Amino acid sequence: MSDSKSLAIIGAGMMGGAILNGIVRNGVLLPDHITVFDTDSKKLEHFQTELKVKTAASSAAAVQGADAVLIAVKPQYLAGVLTELNGKIDKNALLISIVAGIPIKKFQDELAHQKIVRVMPNTPAQIGAGVSGWVASKEITAADRELATAILSGIGQAFEMENETQLDRLTTVSGSGPAYIYLFIEAMIDTAVHMGLQRPLAEQLVIQTFRGSVDYLESRHTHPAVLRNEVTSPGGTTAEAIFELERLGFRDAIASAMWANYYRIVELSEGKPRERSGR
């Protein structure tokens, strides 16, 4: 695969750059078979120097002759990209989109191109520890599927979903999930500081507690409630803290946040304006 396939990447921001790094780091494609375009010339210079990939002066130039095209721009910039790429992508090329909330049909309609893979990665992809969900249009071939899997394997674990509804639900869990976790970590650190611990120590304690807890949960192959109960002695300090979390609606807050996330994804995919005001 790496000896023959070529890839164009449109958008070299955080996620586009992470995927590019993963592809090169894992030898999925040869660097001189990858062409990158971004409106930020400094980013292009960086990747050309560090990874030895090729760069292009426009998105249309980047996709010329490419076997696969990765679109990694923010949703607000997509319209201009689609206009520029209309009619420029080879009909047999695989188009991969990581543009949040944009359904496959929009790419098919705007580009008159049928072979689409829609992907939702998350930020731990930056260190090769990401989770990506993806769904493909019915027109892609076995070879297209193999290429998409190889590209996504460079940034962590990838899961093919049954349909775009399932992908939107995955987005709620793993796409936005790191933000929920960072907020919880931030709250614990700030409270530890309020209690009198030095911030560097508080940060180390909280981060290692999260890391160790996740590793232990994975090693035990059991429901998290089992491990929570092992820590929670009757009438003890942990039981008191858990009772307070439940009293304040901790579970309901998490559930409400995730459902709000999902409803917003649906609004974006349908091109609807925001229907709820912030609270």
N, C-alpha and C positions, 0 to 999 in steps of 0.2 A: 504493500500500500504506500509506504513512505517513498518508494522509488518512482512512483508515477502520478499520484494524485496531487492536485494543486488546490489551494484555498485562498480566498479573498476574505479579509476581515474589514468590515466597515464599522468603525468606532473602536478606539483603543483606550477606552476609559478603564474603570476599575475592573468590571467583569470581562470586557473584551480583552484587556491586558492579561487577566488571570488565565483565561482560556488559551491565549497565545503562549504564555509562559509554560502552561501545562503541556501543550502540544509539542513544543520544542524540547522541554525537559525530558519528556517520555519518548521522544523519537517517533511520534505518531506520523509526522510529516517532516520532510527535509526543510530547513529554513529557507533555502532559495526557491522553494515551491510555495512559499507563503507571501502574499502581498497585502499590505496594510494601508488603509486610508483613515485619516482622522483630520478634523479641521485644526487641531493643535499640532503645529509643525514640530514643537519640542518633543512631543510624545513619539512622533514618527522618527525623529532623529535618535531618540533613546533606543527604541526597539531595533532600528537598523544597526546601531552601533553594538548593542548588547547581545542581540539574538541573531544578527546577520540575516534578517528577513528583508524582503524588498518592500519599498513603499511606492505609493502612487499619488499623483497630483489631484485625483478626483475619485469618487466612488465608481463612476462609470469606467474609468481606466483600470481600477483595481480588479473589477470582476471580469474583464475581458479574457476569455478562454479558461476561466476557473472551473474546476470540477465541482467545487462547493463554495458557497458564499455564506458567511456568518454576519448577520446584521446585529450589532451590539450598541445601538444608539438609544438615547432616552426617548420615551414616547413623544415628547413635544417636538422632537426633530425628525420624526419618522416620515411625515408627509413629504418633506423636501427630498429625503433619501429615496422614497418610492418614486417620486416624479423623475428623479435623475436616473434611476435604474430601470425604468419601464422600457422594455424591449432590449435591454443590454445584457441580460443574463442568459447564458446558453440554456436551451430548453431541456437539456438532459442533466443540467447541474442540480445539485442538492442545495436548497436554501434553508439555512438554519437561523431561526430568530430567537433572541433572548429578550426581546422588547416586552416589557411587563404589560399584561392585560390585553394584548392585541391578538385576536383570534386568527387562525390559519386562513379563514375565508377572506380576510381583508388583504392578505398578501396575494392570494390567488386572484382576487378581483382587480387589485391595483396594478399587479405586475403581469397578469395573464400567464402566470407560472404555477404549475400544479404540484411540484415535488417539494413539499414543505415539512420541516420538522420544527415544532415550537418547543422551546426549552425554558424552564425556570430554574436557574442555579441559585446559590446563596453565597454570602460573602466569605465563609471559610474556604471557598474555592481558591482564595488567594494563597493559601498554604497547602493546597492539594487535599484538603479535608472537607470539601463541600458535599452537599447533597443536591443533585439535579433531577428534576422530573422532566420527562419529555413525551410528546405525543406526535405521531406522524400522520400525514395525509395518506390516503389509500394508494396514491400513485407511486410512492417510493418503492424502490427495489430492495432485494436482499443486500446487494452491495452498498446501497445508500444507507441502509440500517446499520451495516457493519462500520461504515465510515463515521456515522453519527456517534455510535457507541465508542469508537476509538477516540474521537475528539473529546467527548465528555469524560472519558475515563482519566484524562489528564488532570482533572480538577477534583476528583473524589469519586463517590458512588453515584451511579445514575440509575434511575428507575423509569422504565417505559410504562406510561399510564394508558388506561383503556380509551379515554376520551378527554376532551378539553375541560369538561366539568370536573373530572377527577384531578386534572392538572391544576385547576384553580384552587381546589381544596388542598392539594399538596403545597401550593404557594402560601396558603394561610398558615400551614404548619412549619415547613422548613424554609421557605423563601423569606418570610418575615420573622420566623421563630428566633433567630439570633437577637433581634431587637428586644424581644420580650425577656430573653435570658440576660442580656446586658443591663436592662433596666433593673432586674432582680439583683444582679451582682452590684450594681451601683447603689441600690438602696441598702444592701447589707454593709457595704464598705462605709457609706456615710453614717450609718447607725453605729458601727463599730468605732468610728472616729468620735462621734458624739459621746460614746461611752468612755472615751479617754485613750483609745489606742492610737498610736502614730499611724498616719495614712499609709506609708509604705508597707508597714507590717499588716495593717488591715487588708490592703490589696492582696498581699501574698496569701494571707490566711483564707480569704474568701475564694480567690481563684483556685487555690489548691483544693479547697473543700469541694467546689463544683467539679473539678477535674477528677478527684478521687472518687467522688460519689457516682459519677457517670461510669467510670471504669469499673467500679465495684458492681454496679447494677448490671452492666453488660456481662461481667464474669459470672454472676449468679444465675442468669437465665430465669429470672422470676419476676413476678409483678412488683412494681415499685412499692405498693402498699405493704408487702411483706417486709421489705427492708425498713420502711418507715416505722412499722410496728416494732421492729427489733430495737430501734433507737428510743422508742417512746415507752418509758417505764410508767406504770400506773401512778398517778399523783405526782409525777416528777416534773422537772423543769421543761423538758421537751414537750410533754403533754400539755403543760400550761401554754407554751408558745403555739402549738398546733391548735388548741382550743381558741386562742385569740385570733389566729388567721381565719379559722372557719367562721367565727363570730362576725368578723369583718367582711365576710363574703369573698374570700380569696379565690375559691374555685369558680364562683359565679363571675368574678371580675375577669379571670382568664378566659372563660367560655364566651363572655360577652365581647371581649376584645377580639377573639378569633372569629366570631360570627360577623362582627363589624368589618373586619378585614375582608372576609369573604364577600360580603355584600358590596363593598367598594370595588373589589375585583370585577364582580358582575357588572356594576355600573360602567367601569372603564371599558370592559370588553364590548358592551352594547353602545358605547359612545354617549352615555347619559351623563348629565351634570350631577354633582353631589346632591343627594336628597336629604341629608341630615346635617344639622349644624353641629359644630364642635361643642363638647360639654366640658 
